Amino acid sequence: MDALTKGHIEEFTIKIVASRDVENILQETFVFLKRYFPLDFINIPICDPKTGVLDYKVFITDDGVMFVDEKVKLSVLGQKEVESFSEENIISIANTARNPLTIDIVDHFGIKGIKSTMVVTAEMTSSRYGFLGLVAAGENRYTEKHFKFMESLFEPLSGIIRQVLTLLAIAGEKERLIVENLELKKRLSHRIIGLGSGLKVTMLQLERVAPLDISVLLTGETGVGKEVFANLIHQQSARSSGPLISFNCGAIPESLLESELFGYEKGAFTGATSMRRGYFEQADGGTVFMDEVGELSLSAQVKLLRILQHMEFQRVGGSRTISLDVRVVCATNRNLEKMVDKQQFRKDLWYRLNVFPIRIPPLRDRSEDIPELARYFAKKQAVEMNLAGQPVFAAEAMTNLLAYSWPGNIRELQNIIERALIINQGEPLSFSNLTANISRLPTGKQCSQPEKLLTMDIMITQHIQKSLMLSGGRIEGDGGAAELLGMNPSTLRGKMRKFGI
């Protein structure tokens, strides 16, 4: 064991103070302390003694830094012990299996073997404390000499505890604000049209079930706006202040499903350089919206059923069971009951998801809402595209829109209006191409086989590509693609990113 000098302490303190990288601070601290103390690993929890919960944030070993969010509920004796800890600067425990507080911790983590620990305390607020714990295998590993070493290190180490926990809290708050900001934008961008007409029955069902903490299954064709209704259920529930985490089941590769849904620990697999919370853990206290749940494979359905039954899971590469409190809202455009009959969907999972099904009608069944929807999307898209003036509809526009069957529903209507704004460049919107496509359909028995049309995404992509070709690949300036399309250059760049151009 090296001798600890004032010069060593000053050198260490300067190095730490100069860094703002949490992982670097923790690694440097571990390396430094291992020179002067028996040390297998370091842990940093935060605690409000009144709540009796130790919230572990970091573990550091020879293998590196692991960021966690592991809460240990203390026993009555453990809670009294942590209160006494908060009154001392440094605590040394000869055997963790004999102290009420460390017994709770050892039992929670399943730590085996005799351990010694030395703990540094840092007051965060008047009621919250951060701790830095050194742990070494064996009994009585920390001597009076180590205690004196720690007294000389108390000031820099207590500063490190505050610095690390503050930086982690800022990072966590930033992540939370980003999620909340995205949710807020999503909520504000959705307006429900047809509440008193085409969606009246659907809204009555939604208003009844939203306050109840039960699973909801939204059914309907592609493009009817199932995610909008999932947002509305969340907003009208007692969980509205919690997170709403949405994901598309069909978009997650089978090999990544478990790590995406349940998260993973650092080092769980190649590339897992830090701990990551999965979708379900991110939604704790709020709502999970699983779109296209009918796309899950049978093996994935088993994993989902397990978490829905017990509201418990383990992160990939982890050994601790984590409890959840989430509400599940699912959506599908497939007939799950028929899939159950064909053994393509598990019956037990269907029963658990189908507690309260709500059917969202296709646009053709609520044609009275089309004019208002069209005007809303035109105004919204014109603002997003920075178009001058208000969009104008030709006299025949609504007739043409009402004559179309809308197989892509509201999503298709939105895309068609966006394309019309790009193409018409300030001229009145007529949508004559919709009725032209209908009039060209063959007669007789062949009427049921309409001409296959390009999707709106493909048509918009081709139109932008044509403008780029005409402009020689130039986006801005005279003769640029943005000018040819009557769009703001930044809006055009956004469209190009969206369509992968």
N, C-alpha and C positions, 0 to 999 in steps of 0.2 A: 504494500500500500504506500503510495507517495505521500510526502509531507505537504500539507496544504498551507501555502503562504499568502500573504496579503497581495503580493504581485500576481499570483495565480488568479485570485478572486477578481482583481481589477481587470485583468486581461479577459477573463471570461465575461464579466459584466459588460465591458465595452463591446465585445463581439455580439452579445445578445441584444443590447440596446440598439445597435446599428441595423438589426434585421427586422423586417416586417413580414417575413415568410414564416408562417406558423410551423410548418414541417421542419424547416431548417433550425428554428429556435429549439424545438423539442429534441431533434437529433443531436445538436450541439450540447444540450443540457445532459442528455443520457451519457454521451461520451465523456463529458467532464466529470460527472458524478461517479462514473464507474472507475475513475482513477483513484478515488478516495474512499469509496464505500463498497461493501459487498452488494452486488446488484444483479438481479435476474430480469426485472422489469420495473417500469414506472407506470403509475396510473394517476389520472387527474379527474376527480369528480367534483361536482358542485352540489351544495345541499342547503336547504332551508330547514333547520332542525325542527321547526314546528310541523312541517309536513311529514317528516320521517321518511323521506325518499332521497337516496343518493343517486344522482344522475351522472353516470360515467361518460366522459367526453373523449378521453384519449388513453391509449395504452402504447408504451414505447418499449421495444425489446431490441436485441441485437439485429433482428431481421428488419427493423424499421418502425415507422409510426403508423398506428391504426386509429382512425377517427371512428368513434362509435356514438351511439345514443342509447345507452343501456341503463334502465332505471331499476334500482334495488330497493324494494319496500322493506323497511326495517321493523324488527320486532319492538315491543315496548322497551325491553332492556337495551336493545341496539339504539333506539331513539334517545334514551337517556345518556348513553355513552357518547353519541355524536354531539349532544349538547355540551358535554364536558370537554370534548375535543375542541369545540369552537372557542373555548375559554383559554386554551393553551397555544403557544406558538409552535412548539415541537412536541411530538408524542412518540415514544418508542415502545413497541410491543414485542416481547420476547417470543411469543408463540401465538399465532393468529387463531389457533383452535381453542384458545382459552379466554378470549375476550369477546363479550357479547356482540359488539359491533362487527368485528372481523369474522365472527362465526356466521353472522347473517350474510356477509359478503362471500365467504368461502362456500357456503351452501348454495348461494345463488349461482355462482360461476362454476361450481363443481370442481374447485381447486383441490388437488390431492397433495398429501405430504405436509410435513411441518414447515412453516414459513415464519420468518421474522419480518417486521415492517417498521419503518420510521416515517412519520407523517409531518409535513409542514403545513401550517394553516395560514390562509390569507382572507381577511375580511373583504367581501365584495361590496355589500351594502350592510345596513344595520341588522338585517335578518338572514342574509345569504353568505355562505362561506365557500371558498374554494380550497381544495386539498391537493397536495402533491405527495403521493405515497411511494416510497422506495420499498421494494420487496426482494428478499433473498431467501433461498432454500436453507432450512435448518433452524435450530433454536438458538436464541441469544446471539445472533450474528452482529447486532449493533451494540458496540461497547460505549463506555464513557468517553473515550477518545472520539468516536464517531459523533456522539452527541455534541461535543465541543466544536468539532468541525462544522456541524450543521448550524450551531449558534452563529458562527462567523459568516455562514452563507444565508442566514435567514432573510436578510433584506433583499438580495438579488433574487432568491428563489420565490419569495412571496410576490415580488414584482413580476416574475415570469408567470406565475399562476394567474394574476390579474390580467396580464397582457394576452396570454393565450386564450383564456376564457372570454375576454372582451372581443378579440379578433374572431373567434369562432361564433360568438353571438352576432356580430356584425355580418359575417358571411351568411349565417342562418337567416337573419332578418332580411338581408338583401335577396336571398333565394325566395323567401316567403313573399316579399313585396313584388318580385317579378311574377310569381304565380298568381298573386292576387290581382296584379295589374292586367295580366292576360285574361283572367276570369272576368274582371270588370269590363274590359273592352268587349269580350265575347257577349256578356250579358247586355251591355248597352247597344251592341250592334244588332241584336235580335228584337224585332218587333212582331208581335203576334197579330196578324190580320185575319179577320173572319171570326172573331170571338162571338159575335152575335148572329152569325149566319152559318157558314159551312163547317165551322169548328165548334159549334155550340154544344153538341153532345160530348165531344172529346174534352172540352174544357170543364164541363160539369163533372166528368169522371176524374179529371186531374185535380180539381179543387177538393174533391172528397178524399183522395188518396194522399195528396202531398203532405198534409200534416201528420199522417200516420207513418210510423217508422217501420214500413214493410217493403219488401222487394216489389219492383214494378217492371213489367215487360212491355216495351213499346213495339208495336208491330206496324208494318206498312211498307209500301213499295220504296225503292231507292229514290232519294231526292225529296221525300215529303217533309223533311225537317225534324227528324227524330231527336237530333241533338238539341234543337231549340226547346223542345218539350222537356228533355232531361234537365236543361238549365232551369226551366220554369218550376219543375218539381223541387229541385234543390232550393231555389229562392223562396218558395212558399213553405218550406219545411222548417222544423226546429233546428236543423243543421246549417241554416243559411250562412251563419257566421264562420262555419268551417270550410275547408277546401272542397272543391269539386274537381276531381281528376278524371279526365276523359281519355279513352284510347280505343283504337279500332282493332278488334281481335284478329281480323283477317290480315292486318298489316304487320303482325309480329311473326317472324319466322319461328318454326317449331323449336329450333335449337336455342332460341333466346327467350322463349316464353317464360320460363321459370324465373330467370334473372330479371326480366322486365317487370313481371308481376310482383315478385317477392323481394327483389333486391339481392345484393351479394356483399360478402365481406371482402376486405382487402386481401389479395392473394388467392382468392377462390379459384381463379383461372388466369391464364395468360392475358395480360391487359387490364386486370382488375387492380389498378394501382391505388385505389382508395375505396372505402366503404360507400355503397350506393343504396338508397332506399328505393324499393319498388313502388309501383303505382298504388298498391293497396296500403302500404305504410304511409305514403304521401297523403292519402285521403283519410287518415285516422281522424275521427271526430267529425267527418263530413260524408261526402257521397262519392261513390265510384260509378262512372258511366261507362259500360262496356258495349260499344257499338259492334254490330255484326257478330253477335255471340254465336250464331249458327255456323260460323266459319271455323270454329275451334275443332281440332282433331279429337278423337276419342280419348287419347292419352292426356291431352290438355284438359279435357272436361273432367277427368278424374282429379287432377290437381286443383281445378277450380272448385269442384264439389267439396273437397276436403277443407278448404279455407272457409267456404260458406257455411259448412256444418258446425265448425268449431270456433271460427273467428280467431284462429291461431295459425302461425306459420313460422318457418325458420328461413332466414336468408340463405342463399346459396353459399356454401362454404362455412356456415355458422352452425352452432350446436345449441344455441339458446332459443327457446320458444317465445315468440313475441305475440302478445294479445292485441286484438284489433277492436275498434268500434266504428264500423262503417255501414252505410246504407248502400244497397246495390240496386242500380237501375240499368237494365239491359235493353238492347234494341236489336231487331232483326228484320230483314225483308224476306226471310224464308219461313216456310210452314214447319215449325218445330215439331208439331204433333205428327205430321206425316213422316218427318225424319226419325222420330221415335219408333214409328211402326216399321220403318225400313232399317232400324238398328243403326242409324247414322248419328243419333243423338241420345244420350243417356236419359232414361225415363226418370230416374231419381233427381237428376240435375234439372230437368224440365219442370218437375213438380216444385222444386225449390225456387225456380225463377218465375214461374207462372202464377205467383200468388195473386197478382192483380194485373191482368193484361189490359192495355189500352190500344185500340186501333186508331191510327191516324189516317184519315181518308186521302185518297189520291186527288190531285188537282182537278181532274175531270169530273169528280163528284162534288166539287165545290166551286163550280165555274163562276158563281156570282161574286167570288172574291178576286177573280183574275184582274179586272180593271184597277182595283185599288192596289193590288200587288205590283202590277206593271208600273203604275205611277210611282210607287214607293221605291222600287228597284232602279228606275230611271233616274230619279232624283239623287238617290244614294250613290249610284255609280258615276253620275256626272260630277259630283263633289270629289269622289276619290280620284277621278281622272283629270281633275282641274279643268273641266270644260267650261267655256264662257256661256253664260245665260242658262235658262231653264230648258230642259228637254221639251220638245213639242211633239204631240202625237197627231198624225194625219187623221182625217175624218173616218177612214176605213180601218184604222189600226185596231180598235177594240173588237170589231167584227172579225177581223182576221185572227186575232188572238183567241177569241171564243170559239172559232171554228176548228181549232187545232186540238188534238186529243192529249197532248202533253205526256208522252210515255216516261219522260225524265222528271216529271213533276216540277216542284218549285225550283229545284236546282237548274233544270233545263230552262225555265222561264227567265231566271236571273242571267244565265249565260247568253241566251238569245238577245236579251235587252242590252247586255254589255257589248255584244258583237255589233248590234245595230247602231249603238252610239259611236263605235269606232268607224264603221263603214260609212254612215250617213253624214258624218262631219258637219253637224249643225242643221242639216235638213230634217224635216218632219219624219218621225218614225212611222212606217206603215205596215211592216211585217208581211208584205205581199208575197215574199218567198215562201212563207208557211202555207198559204192557200194554193200557191202555184205547185208546191210539192203534192198537195192533196189532189189537185185537179189532174195531175199527170198519172195518178194511180190507174192501173188497168181495170177494165170493167168485168162484170160476170163473176165467175167462181174465183178468178185470180185476185179479187179485191182484198182478200184476206192476207195476201202476200205483198205488202207495200214495198216500194223501192227502198233499199237500204241507204240511209243517210249518214253522212259523216257526223261525228259527235261535235258539239259546240267547241270543245277544247281543241280538237284537230283543226276546225275551221278558223278559230282565232289564231292558232299557231301558224297556219299557212298564210293568213293575212299579214301577220307581223313579219314573217319571213319574206314575203313578197315586197313589203315596204323597205326592208333592209337591203334586198337585192336592188331595188330601184334607187336607193340612196347610196349604193356602193359600200354598204356596211356602216355608214355614219349614222349615229343616233341623234346628236344635237346639231344646231346651226341651220343655216339656209339649205334647204333641200334634204335635210336629215329625215330619218324615219319618223321621229316624233312630230316634226312639222307636217309630213305627209299624212299622218294619222290624226292630226289635230290634238295631240296629247302633250302633256308635260313630259320632258325627258326622264325625270325620276319615276313617273308613273309607268312609262314604257319599260324602263329597266326592271321595275317590279313585276310587270307582266312577263317579261322575258325570263326572269328567275322562276316565276310560278310555272311556266310552261316548258322550262328547261331549254330555252333557246340560247 
